[in-house]
Amino acid sequence: MSNIDLSVKIGNLTLKNPILLASGTCGYGSEISEFTDLSKIGAIVTKSVSLNPRKGNQPRRIYETASGMLNAIGLANVGVEKFVEDKIPFLKEINSTVICNIAASSIEEYVECTKILDAEETIKGFEINVSCPNVKKGGLQFGSDPKMVGLITSKVRAVTDKPIIIKLSPNNSTIADYAQIAADEGADAVSAINTLVGTAFNINTRKPIIKNITGGLSGPAIKPVALAKVLEISRKVNIPIIGIGGIMNWKDAIEFMIAGATAFQLGTVNFVNPNAGVEMIDNLTKYCENNNLKSIAELTGSYILE
């Protein structure tokens, strides 16, 4: 039995390890549960929940690219009422920390959704999605406006004492400024990064492959961009960062922590290997042992810039 401490802190939440499953890649938990043991994961971030049900975008909505994936699902979800009725009973039993991702097309909707879910004991924190690049209302129009990010953060902060994580867009040149605004308005952490805007064309029809024309690019192709954004935030803002973007194995995860991440999310890899998170645990422990670290938290922001 190893005595390495893999736990990390996000606000007043202590996670058993820094491994989170990213929103939209593991459904509401039940979808991935037959392929992995969720009780061993630090936290699961639910598929986005909005006040009312959303059908999402028309297909085709997913397309594999070189070292990545384009998606334009459009935040399709069951809505908060059905989420509470149908999804929370399962989430209550998984013995892992549950963080609810909230999407909205107005500030009022973010607030109302958070209020409703704040009453649910199973939900331990909120990831506020202000940066989805493939919806027409909300999404990037919020995430690209610093004042709006600040306003959403402060309004949501006013209705919950649970940890708030603001999910930031890489489609802005100064991500650290957005992180600072979120921190100033009461966010406990930021997630960085959401997907990059991308597109693809069918060369025979000359039409976009994705019905929405553009989608969010994820996967290993975006990892260097995501790492640079995490590093930028960590050098300027004193707030925990949850690193996201192309993490396919434990070495990628360690890199994100060195660059400044307190924890990290697994996204696209869940479609390739749904058990990737559990498989990382032993290697993270061994890395700490081999590098004389008593706690994995010591890795965060341990970069050496010459």
Helices and strands as residue ranges (DSSP letters): E 8-10, E 13-15, E 19-21, H 30-33, G 38-40, E 43-45, E 62-65, E 68-71, H 80-82, I 83-87, H 88-91, E 97-102, H 107-118, E 123-129, H 140-143, H 146-157, E 164-167, H 175-184, E 189-192, E 196-199, E 214-218, G 220-222, H 223-236, E 241-244, H 250-258, E 263-266, H 269-272, H 276-290, G 296-299
